[in-house]
């Protein structure tokens, strides 16, 4: 009985499975026919196909490879040339062509020892050479698209205006040094007021100065001075003022009325020294021990001190003899002549017939000839007759034209407002500093 029942169950199970298979097959057949009529594939497997981005309206941007950069920063050493600097990276032919290309911008033979430079490389190949010609300009040599590009550009600075003030205790150089400023500031003051103040013998303890000057910075570090905009110097209770003004024609210093500070003659041919012997019609000669006229001013100074031409002129004598030693004679306008005697040596380029500008170095202090020590014997002649250099009238250069005076006056007002405001602040600060009780 049990066997019969089990046999019936197996029969029903088999029929059920068979019927289910027929139903699934029929469903699949009908579904396939329906998809064929609809134009669809009955393939159940799915395949993917990449569609180009250009067909999708997108721009393909390839990833840029990283560029390895390297810098070499240094200063030109004595004897270094463009060839020695770039010889490991460029061929001799390329360097020769580059030197020719630089000739009209900045001749590379004028590379100076001590000046900064920078070499830039990308992936080991030369890309740029930068050389600082001076404090204002730099030479740029770029290598792009297999050719050199040479240019000269201004150096970029951050510029701040500053007021520097001091009181003379012994010398201008010492005072500037005590203020933690560069010696250049003292030299520039001496250049500006050199026509009115003899910085060798006119300075007195208690003299004072105030300066409005541009200070330049690169990457936060002090990098020297820019323009000296205005200055005031008090010498022996006399006040001298200077204002810088430039236009398309020139740049120079003027007094507040627009009169040029530049005179036809400098007041002295040396920057710093002392008068050891003055102009005299009867003086005991220190070597010959006889009385004779001394139509000159003797400036005692260390051997090697630069001697300057006091005015524009032409060299008419460059000689040596046993009395005068090394001697230079200059001819100037309006029948003036000057002589510079006992020089240790002549400056480069000083020869008979050469023109010199006012302030140019023509030689160096020495003790050649009949001299007991290093000094400069300086003489002036007018129409062949000796003139006392200390009593010469110094005619100023041309003043500013009336057309620019209104603009100039505005600068005078602006600059001296800054100088005066700084002085007031310094006075207030000094008065508010607590002192010791008596």
C-alpha positions as a printed NumPy array, in Angstrom:
array([[  0.   ,   0.   ,   0.   ],
       [  2.765,   2.346,   1.006],
       [  4.728,   1.465,  -2.105],
       [  1.717,   2.252,  -4.262],
       [  1.246,   5.656,  -2.644],
       [  4.962,   6.502,  -3.08 ],
       [  4.783,   5.451,  -6.732],
       [  1.815,   7.787,  -7.3  ],
       [  3.676,  10.718,  -5.635],
       [  6.719,  10.162,  -7.843],
       [  4.463,  10.125, -10.921],
       [  2.775,  13.426,  -9.938],
       [  6.142,  15.006,  -9.176],
       [  7.519,  14.043, -12.563],
       [  4.425,  15.359, -14.347],
       [  4.659,  18.611, -12.411],
       [  8.329,  19.134, -13.333],
       [  7.611,  18.304, -16.955],
       [  4.701,  20.733, -17.094],
       [  6.802,  23.474, -15.465],
       [  9.528,  22.978, -18.09 ],
       [  6.96 ,  23.301, -20.886],
       [  5.572,  26.497, -19.376],
       [  9.051,  28.102, -19.05 ],
       [  9.986,  27.126, -22.597],
       [  6.758,  28.553, -23.917],
       [  7.243,  31.803, -22.039],
       [ 10.743,  32.195, -23.409],
       [  9.567,  31.459, -26.948],
       [  6.77 ,  34.017, -26.777],
       [  9.07 ,  36.631, -25.194],
       [ 11.655,  36.118, -27.942],
       [  9.062,  36.601, -30.669],
       [  7.789,  39.758, -29.035],
       [ 11.336,  41.279, -28.8  ],
       [ 12.069,  40.362, -32.432],
       [  8.948,  42.221, -33.522],
       [ 10.07 ,  45.207, -31.443],
       [ 13.594,  45.149, -32.98 ],
       [ 15.245,  44.208, -29.679],
       [ 17.837,  41.543, -29.094],
       [ 16.907,  38.564, -26.985],
       [ 20.514,  37.996, -25.98 ],
       [ 20.595,  38.27 , -22.212],
       [ 24.394,  38.842, -22.064],
       [ 25.382,  42.514, -21.676],
       [ 28.426,  43.995, -23.452],
       [ 29.904,  47.489, -22.919],
       [ 31.61 ,  49.647, -25.549],
       [ 33.711,  52.763, -24.774],
       [ 32.468,  55.922, -26.474],
       [ 35.23 ,  58.373, -27.44 ],
       [ 35.06 ,  61.521, -25.344],
       [ 35.391,  63.606, -28.509],
       [ 32.043,  62.133, -29.686],
       [ 30.523,  63.108, -26.366],
       [ 31.533,  66.81 , -26.799],
       [ 34.323,  66.677, -24.166],
       [ 37.931,  68.012, -24.542],
       [ 40.651,  65.569, -23.698],
       [ 43.319,  67.254, -21.465],
       [ 46.378,  65.061, -21.062],
       [ 48.106,  65.199, -17.703],
       [ 51.151,  67.485, -17.8  ],
       [ 54.371,  65.813, -16.729],
       [ 56.077,  67.355, -13.72 ],
       [ 59.044,  69.601, -14.59 ],
       [ 62.094,  69.364, -12.378],
       [ 63.607,  72.809, -11.829],
       [ 66.99 ,  73.676, -10.333],
       [ 68.595,  77.03 ,  -9.499],
       [ 72.234,  77.984,  -9.096],
       [ 72.666,  81.327,  -7.313],
       [ 76.026,  83.016,  -6.822],
       [ 78.212,  86.042,  -7.508],
       [ 80.604,  86.539, -10.394],
       [ 84.127,  85.595,  -9.354],
       [ 87.266,  87.276, -10.616],
       [ 88.08 ,  85.942, -14.085],
       [ 84.677,  84.325, -14.666],
       [ 83.075,  84.833, -18.073],
       [ 79.878,  83.802, -19.815],
       [ 81.761,  80.841, -21.295],
       [ 82.942,  79.589, -17.904],
       [ 79.446,  79.95 , -16.456],
       [ 77.54 ,  78.263, -19.301],
       [ 80.245,  76.076, -20.841],
       [ 78.907,  72.906, -19.188],
       [ 75.391,  73.461, -20.566],
       [ 75.793,  75.144, -23.973],
       [ 78.098,  74.562, -26.919],
       [ 80.89 ,  76.994, -27.746],
       [ 79.024,  77.99 , -30.893],
       [ 75.838,  78.766, -28.922],
       [ 77.781,  80.856, -26.389],
       [ 79.5  ,  82.788, -29.181],
       [ 76.159,  83.526, -30.879],
       [ 74.642,  84.484, -27.53 ],
       [ 77.481,  86.927, -26.793],
       [ 76.895,  88.605, -30.16 ],
       [ 73.166,  88.803, -29.465],
       [ 73.829,  90.467, -26.08 ],
       [ 76.15 ,  93.103, -27.559],
       [ 73.452,  95.731, -28.148],
       [ 71.627,  95.048, -24.857],
       [ 74.525,  94.538, -22.443],
       [ 77.958,  93.313, -23.584],
       [ 78.721,  90.195, -21.556],
       [ 82.417,  91.071, -21.513],
       [ 81.41 ,  93.676, -18.911],
       [ 80.407,  91.056, -16.328],
       [ 81.842,  92.36 , -13.059],
       [ 83.225,  90.389, -10.138],
       [ 80.988,  90.532,  -7.084],
       [ 77.705,  91.043,  -8.977],
       [ 74.909,  88.473,  -8.295],
       [ 73.667,  86.026, -10.912],
       [ 71.2  ,  83.12 , -11.144],
       [ 71.05 ,  80.085, -13.469],
       [ 67.751,  78.235, -13.961],
       [ 67.45 ,  74.693, -15.347],
       [ 64.399,  72.603, -16.262],
       [ 64.836,  68.824, -16.473],
       [ 68.583,  69.398, -16.6  ],
       [ 68.437,  71.789, -19.574],
       [ 69.427,  75.459, -19.49 ],
       [ 66.452,  77.838, -19.384],
       [ 67.488,  81.223, -17.964],
       [ 70.486,  83.32 , -16.9  ],
       [ 69.945,  86.452, -14.789],
       [ 72.733,  88.917, -14.047],
       [ 72.332,  92.062, -11.928],
       [ 74.081,  94.818, -13.878],
       [ 73.724,  97.266, -10.993],
       [ 71.243,  98.055,  -8.238],
       [ 68.611,  99.118, -10.79 ],
       [ 68.844,  96.833, -13.844],
       [ 69.367,  93.171, -14.644],
       [ 70.233,  91.216, -17.781],
       [ 67.871,  88.326, -18.661],
       [ 68.793,  85.545, -21.093],
       [ 65.945,  83.064, -21.694],
       [ 66.142,  79.945, -23.881],
       [ 62.746,  79.112, -25.39 ],
       [ 61.717,  77.25 , -28.552],
       [ 65.373,  76.55 , -29.348],
       [ 66.324,  80.235, -29.459],
       [ 67.7  ,  82.832, -27.059],
       [ 65.774,  85.891, -25.944],
       [ 67.884,  88.703, -24.446],
       [ 66.44 ,  91.647, -22.533],
       [ 67.333,  94.216, -19.884],
       [ 64.779,  94.881, -17.169],
       [ 64.444,  96.973, -14.052],
       [ 64.889,  95.172, -10.735],
       [ 61.683,  95.135,  -8.728],
       [ 61.856,  96.509,  -5.187],
       [ 59.48 ,  97.316,  -2.392],
       [ 60.18 , 101.001,  -1.708],
       [ 59.575, 102.845,   1.544],
       [ 60.287, 106.474,   2.358],
       [ 62.348, 107.03 ,   5.5  ],
       [ 63.724, 110.023,   7.379],
       [ 67.313, 109.863,   8.643],
       [ 68.523, 112.618,  10.972],
       [ 71.783, 113.112,  12.831],
       [ 74.029, 115.57 ,  14.64 ],
       [ 77.718, 115.834,  13.795],
       [ 80.097, 114.937,  16.618],
       [ 83.334, 114.53 ,  14.686],
       [ 82.647, 113.631,  11.047],
       [ 79.752, 112.985,   8.704],
       [ 80.898, 109.4  ,   8.067],
       [ 81.031, 108.595,  11.786],
       [ 77.609, 110.11 ,  12.411],
       [ 76.039, 108.125,   9.556],
       [ 77.706, 104.958,  10.838],
       [ 76.354, 105.534,  14.352],
       [ 72.858, 105.776,  12.851],
       [ 73.357, 102.254,  11.4  ],
       [ 73.191, 103.601,   7.869],
       [ 75.475, 102.831,   4.915],
       [ 78.503, 105.035,   4.087],
       [ 76.801, 105.678,   0.735],
       [ 74.428, 108.069,   2.51 ],
       [ 77.338, 110.267,   3.669],
       [ 78.815, 110.278,   0.157],
       [ 75.511, 111.298,  -1.392],
       [ 75.083, 114.145,   1.085],
       [ 78.605, 115.332,   0.311],
       [ 77.852, 115.209,  -3.425],
       [ 74.637, 117.218,  -3.041],
       [ 76.03 , 119.983,  -0.823],
       [ 79.636, 119.807,  -2.063],
       [ 79.286, 123.108,  -3.944],
       [ 78.397, 125.031,  -0.749],
       [ 80.009, 123.084,   2.105],
       [ 83.628, 122.012,   2.287],
       [ 83.279, 118.739,   4.19 ],
       [ 87.001, 118.762,   4.955],
       [ 87.205, 121.985,   6.95 ],
       [ 83.721, 123.548,   7.216],
       [ 82.065, 120.962,   9.486],
       [ 81.67 , 121.799,  13.163],
       [ 80.495, 119.78 ,  16.14 ],
       [ 76.768, 120.373,  16.511],
       [ 76.081, 120.666,  12.757],
       [ 73.076, 118.559,  11.797],
       [ 71.247, 117.05 ,   8.851],
       [ 67.892, 115.57 ,   7.928],
       [ 67.302, 113.369,   4.898],
       [ 64.181, 112.029,   3.207],
       [ 65.328, 108.972,   1.284],
       [ 63.848, 105.896,  -0.358],
       [ 64.854, 102.589,   1.189],
       [ 64.526,  99.551,  -1.052],
       [ 63.704,  96.009,   0.012],
       [ 63.793,  92.648,  -1.764],
       [ 61.987,  89.731,  -0.176],
       [ 61.827,  91.666,   3.077],
       [ 65.579,  92.37 ,   3.209],
       [ 67.088,  95.859,   2.983],
       [ 68.686,  96.252,  -0.458],
       [ 70.106,  99.764,  -0.464],
       [ 68.886, 103.255,  -1.119],
       [ 66.741, 104.631,  -3.888],
       [ 66.312, 108.332,  -4.592],
       [ 67.356, 110.893,  -2.002],
       [ 64.265, 113.103,  -2.267],
       [ 65.12 , 115.986,   0.04 ],
       [ 67.781, 117.017,   2.523],
       [ 68.573, 119.776,   4.967],
       [ 72.069, 120.472,   6.288],
       [ 72.818, 122.982,   9.045],
       [ 76.45 , 124.088,   8.88 ],
       [ 77.736, 126.849,  11.187],
       [ 74.13 , 127.944,  11.811],
       [ 73.516, 128.354,   8.063],
       [ 70.73 , 126.189,   6.631],
       [ 71.145, 124.523,   3.237],
       [ 68.201, 122.73 ,   1.618],
       [ 68.065, 120.406,  -1.381],
       [ 65.063, 119.027,  -3.274],
       [ 65.328, 116.371,  -5.962],
       [ 63.446, 117.087,  -9.165],
       [ 63.44 , 115.229, -12.471],
       [ 61.75 , 115.753, -15.784],
       [ 62.232, 114.342, -19.264],
       [ 65.379, 116.413, -19.772],
       [ 67.384, 115.755, -16.593],
       [ 67.367, 115.186, -12.851],
       [ 69.141, 117.417, -10.34 ],
       [ 68.938, 119.068,  -6.915],
       [ 67.572, 122.554,  -6.338],
       [ 66.964, 124.881,  -3.427],
       [ 63.335, 125.67 ,  -2.439],
       [ 63.28 , 128.579,  -4.904],
       [ 64.192, 126.317,  -7.842],
       [ 67.813, 127.46 ,  -8.111],
       [ 70.286, 124.711,  -9.001],
       [ 72.65 , 123.589,  -6.245],
       [ 75.219, 122.66 ,  -8.853],
       [ 77.867, 125.303,  -9.332],
       [ 80.512, 125.712, -12.018],
       [ 83.213, 124.71 ,  -9.489],
       [ 83.244, 122.292,  -6.579],
       [ 84.328, 123.862,  -3.33 ],
       [ 87.118, 121.294,  -2.869],
       [ 88.758, 118.554,  -4.964],
       [ 88.757, 115.989,  -2.14 ],
       [ 85.883, 114.409,  -0.275],
       [ 87.475, 114.27 ,   3.179],
       [ 90.734, 115.759,   4.418],
       [ 92.053, 118.915,   6.104],
       [ 93.825, 122.037,   4.919],
       [ 97.468, 121.763,   5.956],
       [ 98.647, 124.959,   4.282],
       [ 96.632, 127.891,   2.98 ],
       [ 96.953, 130.41 ,   0.204],
       [ 99.808, 132.838,   0.978],
       [102.092, 135.392,  -0.689],
       [104.93 , 134.478,   1.691],
       [105.345, 131.035,   3.196],
       [108.35 , 129.126,   4.536],
       [108.799, 126.177,   2.194],
       [108.906, 122.984,   4.327],
       [111.666, 121.402,   2.201],
       [113.69 , 124.289,   0.763],
       [113.474, 126.295,   4.024],
       [113.093, 129.598,   2.193],
       [110.215, 132.04 ,   2.045],
       [108.304, 132.089,  -1.202],
       [104.695, 132.626,  -2.374],
       [102.327, 129.675,  -1.936],
       [ 99.493, 130.376,  -4.359],
       [ 97.733, 127.113,  -3.538],
       [ 95.727, 125.216,  -0.972],
       [ 97.394, 122.112,   0.461],
       [ 94.991, 119.345,   1.457],
       [ 96.54 , 116.75 ,   3.769],
       [ 95.071, 113.308,   3.115],
       [ 96.181, 109.665,   3.135],
       [ 98.057, 108.359,   0.119],
       [ 95.596, 106.999,  -2.425],
       [ 92.737, 109.376,  -1.569],
       [ 90.847, 110.109,  -4.848],
       [ 91.314, 113.594,  -6.313],
       [ 88.352, 115.038,  -8.235],
       [ 88.112, 117.511, -11.096],
       [ 86.41 , 120.579,  -9.614],
       [ 84.769, 121.461, -12.946],
       [ 84.242, 120.197, -16.475],
       [ 87.433, 120.604, -18.462],
       [ 90.154, 119.307, -20.785],
       [ 93.482, 117.817, -19.706],
       [ 96.284, 120.108, -20.918],
       [ 99.137, 118.629, -18.876],
       [ 99.977, 115.211, -17.483],
       [103.593, 115.216, -16.365],
       [106.253, 114.444, -13.789],
       [109.123, 116.62 , -12.573],
       [111.349, 116.63 ,  -9.486],
       [109.574, 119.599,  -7.874],
       [105.887, 118.912,  -8.561],
       [105.989, 115.151,  -8.882],
       [102.963, 113.824, -10.752],
       [100.911, 116.781, -11.968],
       [ 97.629, 117.263, -13.866],
       [ 96.495, 120.58 , -15.349],
       [ 92.912, 121.176, -16.581],
       [ 91.508, 123.961, -18.749],
       [ 87.945, 125.091, -17.947],
       [ 85.412, 127.521, -19.337],
       [ 85.725, 131.309, -18.842],
       [ 89.554, 131.233, -18.898],
       [ 89.94 , 129.178, -15.703],
       [ 92.612, 126.546, -15.141],
       [ 93.311, 124.202, -12.205],
       [ 96.373, 122.149, -11.269],
       [ 96.691, 119.066,  -9.048],
       [100.228, 118.372,  -7.786],
       [102.172, 115.653,  -5.867],
       [ 99.825, 112.864,  -7.032],
       [100.862, 109.299,  -6.227],
       [ 99.506, 108.208,  -9.604],
       [ 97.175, 109.276, -12.396],
       [ 93.679, 107.908, -12.848],
       [ 92.964, 105.628, -15.776],
       [ 92.108, 107.488, -18.981],
       [ 93.729, 110.769, -17.961],
       [ 95.844, 111.912, -20.893],
       [ 96.468, 115.18 , -22.704],
       [ 93.399, 116.201, -24.71 ],
       [ 90.896, 114.009, -22.857],
       [ 87.727, 115.635, -21.528],
       [ 86.735, 115.203, -17.894],
       [ 83.445, 115.884, -16.137],
       [ 83.092, 117.665, -12.846],
       [ 83.631, 115.201,  -9.999],
       [ 85.584, 112.672, -12.079],
       [ 88.631, 111.099, -10.42 ],
       [ 91.786, 112.381, -12.147],
       [ 94.421, 111.054,  -9.748],
       [ 95.267, 110.032,  -6.198],
       [ 96.922, 111.83 ,  -3.291],
       [100.627, 111.169,  -2.868],
       [103.957, 112.73 ,  -1.896],
       [105.856, 112.764,  -5.201],
       [108.231, 115.627,  -5.897],
       [109.273, 118.029,  -3.112],
       [106.806, 117.001,  -0.408],
       [107.244, 116.181,   3.279],
       [104.15 , 113.971,   3.38 ],
       [101.079, 112.897,   1.395],
       [ 98.958, 115.88 ,   0.377],
       [ 97.399, 117.59 ,  -2.642],
       [ 98.701, 120.946,  -3.841],
       [ 95.631, 122.511,  -5.53 ],
       [ 95.838, 125.72 ,  -7.561],
       [ 93.393, 127.838,  -9.57 ],
       [ 94.205, 130.357, -12.307],
       [ 92.028, 132.959, -14.023],
       [ 93.455, 134.333, -17.283],
       [ 96.808, 132.885, -16.228],
       [ 96.883, 134.62 , -12.844],
       [ 96.589, 132.697,  -9.531],
       [ 93.285, 132.878,  -7.627],
       [ 92.588, 131.897,  -4.01 ],
       [ 90.341, 128.806,  -4.364],
       [ 88.623, 129.523,  -1.045],
       [ 87.459, 132.981,  -2.182],
       [ 86.131, 132.082,  -5.609],
       [ 82.572, 133.049,  -6.496],
       [ 80.776, 129.946,  -7.645],
       [ 78.129, 130.649, -10.252],
       [ 75.145, 128.275, -10.071],
       [ 73.815, 126.353, -13.033],
       [ 70.588, 127.307, -14.75 ],
       [ 67.471, 127.367, -12.502],
       [ 64.266, 125.471, -13.182],
       [ 62.078, 126.965, -15.925],
       [ 59.005, 128.864, -14.743],
       [ 56.691, 126.33 , -16.412],
       [ 57.595, 123.575, -13.9  ],
       [ 57.861, 125.721, -10.768],
       [ 54.242, 125.06 ,  -9.592],
       [ 54.823, 121.295,  -9.684],
       [ 58.226, 121.722,  -8.04 ],
       [ 56.729, 123.817,  -5.212],
       [ 54.24 , 121.031,  -4.472],
       [ 57.127, 118.586,  -4.051],
       [ 58.936, 121.029,  -1.752],
       [ 55.818, 121.269,   0.42 ],
       [ 55.287, 117.481,   0.447],
       [ 58.896, 116.512,   1.207],
       [ 59.542, 119.056,   3.945],
       [ 56.191, 118.296,   5.58 ],
       [ 57.485, 114.733,   6.02 ],
       [ 60.847, 115.971,   7.325],
       [ 59.225, 118.388,   9.78 ],
       [ 56.701, 115.828,  10.978],
       [ 59.503, 113.384,  11.678],
       [ 61.368, 116.033,  13.677],
       [ 58.272, 116.779,  15.771],
       [ 57.78 , 113.08 ,  16.493],
       [ 61.416, 112.726,  17.559],
       [ 61.104, 115.737,  19.863],
       [ 57.906, 114.421,  21.45 ],
       [ 59.471, 111.003,  21.972],
       [ 62.558, 112.502,  23.612],
       [ 60.422, 114.658,  25.92 ],
       [ 58.255, 111.729,  27.03 ],
       [ 61.155, 109.441,  27.906],
       [ 61.287, 109.316,  31.737],
       [ 64.602, 110.477,  33.176],
       [ 66.284, 110.026,  36.513],
       [ 64.968, 112.098,  39.361],
       [ 67.425, 114.637,  40.777]])
